[in-house]
Amino acid sequence: MTFKNREEAGRQLVAKLLHYRDDPHGLILALPRGGVAVGYQLSLALHLPLDVFITRKIGAPGNPEYAIGAVTETGSHYLNQEAIGSCGLSRYELERLIHSQEQEIARRKHLYRQGRPLPLLTGRTVLLVDDGIATGATFLASALAIRNLQPRRLVGVIPVGPPSTIREVRSHVDELVILMTPDPFDAVGNFFVDFTQVEDRDVLEYLNLAEEAMLTRMPSSPAS
């Protein structure tokens, strides 16, 4: 089974999330960039606001796709000590990699939020969305960071991921919604016909369209 694209994956996920539709405390936090395309479809169908949670993978030197950890916009780090040890990284090299991702997080926060802070998450129902997971470093880092902000409920929403990673993620969320857990698992992109990279401009467009859709659903104020 494959998805046509990220948006189709989002539409398929909606059917498993209808109990959150119009939740007054609900919020979708999508991991940019690819997760925002999935989150946009959820926002339209569930009538929930869409925002981003910015987390950056720390890639191994010489193999940036291999995650040895992740850094979140709240400043927390998730580090896979076993992976770091296997790479023979010094503390200095690790700090350099972390600093590089912190700079990219700062750039994205400025671009995507235009100076707005991360929404208050305390007491809210947070749907944390990505377009798929492999090692799970980015998603796990995000879930742990959001947990510290005391949401009422944290729901993981993922189209596809390997069984071993899914088991670990499940232990860090209140509910996990996933469509496929293929085994063997190679790469997330293998399960999409179109897995074209999502660009910054696409993220901004999804966020703006989601906000416009929310505004059109708001009841108009009575005339004074």
KOLMI-805576 format. One record per residue (C-alpha): residue number from 1; residue in one letter; x, y, z. Coordinates in nm, 3 decimals, decimal comma, m for minus. Example, Ala and Ser with C-alpha at 12.3 -4.5 7.8 and 13.67 -1.06 7.14 Angstrom:
> 1/A/1,230/m0,450/0,780
> 2/S/1,367/m0,106/0,714
END
This chain:
> 1/M/0,000/0,000/0,000
> 2/T/0,121/0,348/m0,083
> 3/F/m0,019/0,698/m0,044
> 4/K/m0,058/0,924/m0,346
> 5/N/0,099/1,210/m0,151
> 6/R/0,111/1,363/0,198
> 7/E/m0,227/1,529/0,163
> 8/E/m0,394/1,199/0,080
> 9/A/m0,231/1,046/0,389
> 10/G/m0,379/1,330/0,593
> 11/R/m0,725/1,269/0,452
> 12/Q/m0,701/0,899/0,538
> 13/L/m0,597/0,981/0,895
> 14/V/m0,904/1,200/0,944
> 15/A/m1,133/0,896/0,968
> 16/K/m0,946/0,781/1,280
> 17/L/m0,959/1,122/1,445
> 18/L/m1,321/1,233/1,406
> 19/H/m1,375/1,218/1,784
> 20/Y/m1,151/1,528/1,806
> 21/R/m1,352/1,730/1,555
> 22/D/m1,445/2,076/1,688
> 23/D/m1,267/2,005/2,018
> 24/P/m1,254/2,353/2,178
> 25/H/m0,920/2,265/2,338
> 26/G/m0,779/2,093/2,029
> 27/L/m0,465/2,202/1,844
> 28/I/m0,268/2,043/1,563
> 29/L/0,109/2,079/1,588
> 30/A/0,280/1,961/1,271
> 31/L/0,651/1,892/1,232
> 32/P/0,784/2,097/0,942
> 33/R/0,821/2,060/0,674
> 34/G/0,646/1,744/0,552
> 35/G/0,418/1,706/0,852
> 36/V/0,253/2,039/0,773
> 37/A/0,103/1,902/0,450
> 38/V/m0,056/1,619/0,651
> 39/G/m0,161/1,852/0,932
> 40/Y/m0,330/2,090/0,690
> 41/Q/m0,576/1,822/0,581
> 42/L/m0,648/1,737/0,945
> 43/S/m0,706/2,104/1,024
> 44/L/m0,959/2,142/0,742
> 45/A/m1,155/1,828/0,829
> 46/L/m1,141/1,845/1,209
> 47/H/m1,189/2,223/1,235
> 48/L/m0,882/2,258/1,457
> 49/P/m0,613/2,529/1,441
> 50/L/m0,282/2,436/1,282
> 51/D/0,062/2,542/1,402
> 52/V/0,413/2,403/1,381
> 53/F/0,643/2,250/1,639
> 54/I/0,997/2,296/1,519
> 55/T/1,239/2,013/1,588
> 56/R/1,558/1,938/1,399
> 57/K/1,729/1,604/1,360
> 58/I/2,097/1,583/1,452
> 59/G/2,250/1,385/1,169
> 60/A/2,565/1,178/1,201
> 61/P/2,878/1,329/1,041
> 62/G/2,910/1,194/0,689
> 63/N/2,561/1,041/0,707
> 64/P/2,315/1,323/0,782
> 65/E/2,010/1,102/0,730
> 66/Y/2,115/0,882/1,024
> 67/A/1,973/1,051/1,333
> 68/I/2,183/1,049/1,649
> 69/G/1,938/1,279/1,825
> 70/A/1,722/1,587/1,783
> 71/V/1,686/1,944/1,913
> 72/T/1,351/2,112/1,980
> 73/E/1,240/2,473/1,972
> 74/T/1,186/2,466/2,350
> 75/G/1,559/2,399/2,393
> 76/S/1,539/2,034/2,492
> 77/H/1,764/1,769/2,338
> 78/Y/1,696/1,404/2,267
> 79/L/2,022/1,213/2,228
> 80/N/2,073/0,851/2,127
> 81/Q/2,385/0,774/2,330
> 82/E/2,436/0,440/2,157
> 83/A/2,432/0,606/1,813
> 84/I/2,661/0,886/1,933
> 85/G/2,904/0,630/2,073
> 86/S/2,908/0,432/1,749
> 87/C/3,003/0,749/1,558
> 88/G/3,292/0,824/1,795
> 89/L/3,175/1,184/1,835
> 90/S/3,358/1,412/2,076
> 91/R/3,162/1,643/2,305
> 92/Y/3,287/1,940/2,100
> 93/E/3,167/1,786/1,771
> 94/L/2,827/1,707/1,921
> 95/E/2,788/2,062/2,054
> 96/R/2,877/2,196/1,710
> 97/L/2,607/1,982/1,546
> 98/I/2,352/2,090/1,808
> 99/H/2,438/2,458/1,761
> 100/S/2,395/2,429/1,385
> 101/Q/2,042/2,290/1,429
> 102/E/1,957/2,555/1,688
> 103/Q/2,039/2,821/1,429
> 104/E/1,807/2,655/1,177
> 105/I/1,531/2,634/1,440
> 106/A/1,567/3,008/1,507
> 107/R/1,540/3,079/1,133
> 108/R/1,227/2,868/1,096
> 109/K/1,061/3,015/1,406
> 110/H/1,107/3,365/1,267
> 111/L/0,984/3,265/0,921
> 112/Y/0,690/3,042/1,013
> 113/R/0,556/3,230/1,313
> 114/Q/0,651/3,587/1,227
> 115/G/0,736/3,662/1,590
> 116/R/0,440/3,479/1,747
> 117/P/0,525/3,249/2,038
> 118/L/0,444/2,881/2,050
> 119/P/0,075/2,855/2,154
> 120/L/0,006/2,778/2,519
> 121/L/m0,031/2,401/2,543
> 122/T/m0,126/2,358/2,908
> 123/G/m0,458/2,174/2,936
> 124/R/m0,500/2,136/2,560
> 125/T/m0,550/1,834/2,335
> 126/V/m0,244/1,833/2,110
> 127/L/m0,232/1,630/1,788
> 128/L/0,138/1,594/1,703
> 129/V/0,166/1,520/1,330
> 130/D/0,442/1,409/1,095
> 131/D/0,445/1,258/0,746
> 132/G/0,610/0,939/0,873
> 133/I/0,889/0,823/1,101
> 134/A/1,196/0,602/1,064
> 135/T/1,433/0,623/1,365
> 136/G/1,174/0,836/1,545
> 137/A/1,431/1,077/1,690
> 138/T/1,254/1,392/1,575
> 139/F/0,908/1,274/1,677
> 140/L/1,023/1,143/2,016
> 141/A/1,210/1,465/2,093
> 142/S/0,897/1,663/2,006
> 143/A/0,667/1,442/2,214
> 144/L/0,894/1,465/2,520
> 145/A/0,924/1,843/2,486
> 146/I/0,547/1,888/2,449
> 147/R/0,484/1,661/2,749
> 148/N/0,681/1,909/2,960
> 149/L/0,435/2,182/2,858
> 150/Q/0,153/1,987/3,027
> 151/P/m0,109/1,927/2,758
> 152/R/m0,426/1,754/2,877
> 153/R/m0,382/1,491/2,607
> 154/L/m0,106/1,422/2,355
> 155/V/m0,203/1,231/2,041
> 156/G/0,061/1,108/1,795
> 157/V/m0,058/1,110/1,432
> 158/I/0,162/0,938/1,173
> 159/P/0,081/0,778/0,835
> 160/V/0,360/0,520/0,841
> 161/G/0,649/0,392/1,051
> 162/P/0,839/0,073/1,140
> 163/P/0,699/m0,149/1,419
> 164/S/0,999/m0,110/1,652
> 165/T/0,992/0,270/1,643
> 166/I/0,614/0,278/1,672
> 167/R/0,632/0,073/1,993
> 168/E/0,867/0,328/2,146
> 169/V/0,661/0,627/2,033
> 170/R/0,342/0,469/2,169
> 171/S/0,487/0,474/2,520
> 172/H/0,530/0,854/2,508
> 173/V/0,181/0,959/2,391
> 174/D/m0,171/0,910/2,525
> 175/E/m0,294/0,783/2,191
> 176/L/m0,117/0,688/1,869
> 177/V/m0,296/0,695/1,534
> 178/I/m0,105/0,526/1,252
> 179/L/m0,215/0,381/0,919
> 180/M/0,071/0,144/0,830
> 181/T/0,354/m0,032/1,016
> 182/P/0,529/m0,226/0,737
> 183/D/0,802/m0,475/0,815
> 184/P/1,058/m0,470/0,667
> 185/F/1,076/m0,090/0,659
> 186/D/1,328/0,102/0,453
> 187/A/1,241/0,470/0,417
> 188/V/0,929/0,682/0,464
> 189/G/0,938/0,805/0,104
> 190/N/0,899/0,450/m0,027
> 191/F/0,535/0,453/0,085
> 192/F/0,440/0,765/m0,114
> 193/V/0,402/0,793/m0,491
> 194/D/0,483/1,165/m0,462
> 195/F/0,721/1,251/m0,179
> 196/T/0,847/1,579/m0,322
> 197/Q/1,025/1,792/m0,064
> 198/V/0,802/2,048/0,105
> 199/E/0,958/2,395/0,090
> 200/D/0,935/2,689/0,329
> 201/R/0,691/2,866/0,099
> 202/D/0,464/2,560/0,107
> 203/V/0,466/2,557/0,488
> 204/L/0,366/2,923/0,495
> 205/E/0,088/2,862/0,244
> 206/Y/m0,053/2,568/0,441
> 207/L/m0,047/2,770/0,764
> 208/N/m0,213/3,071/0,603
> 209/L/m0,483/2,862/0,433
> 210/A/m0,557/2,676/0,756
> 211/E/m0,590/3,005/0,944
> 212/E/m0,823/3,144/0,678
> 213/A/m1,040/2,832/0,695
> 214/M/m1,064/2,865/1,075
> 215/L/m1,162/3,231/1,047
> 216/T/m1,442/3,155/0,799
> 217/R/m1,591/2,908/1,047
> 218/M/m1,593/3,156/1,335
> 219/P/m1,937/3,302/1,409
> 220/S/m1,959/3,665/1,308
> 221/S/m1,985/3,924/1,584
> 222/P/m2,327/4,081/1,637
> 223/A/m2,359/4,431/1,504
> 224/S/m2,317/4,696/1,772
END
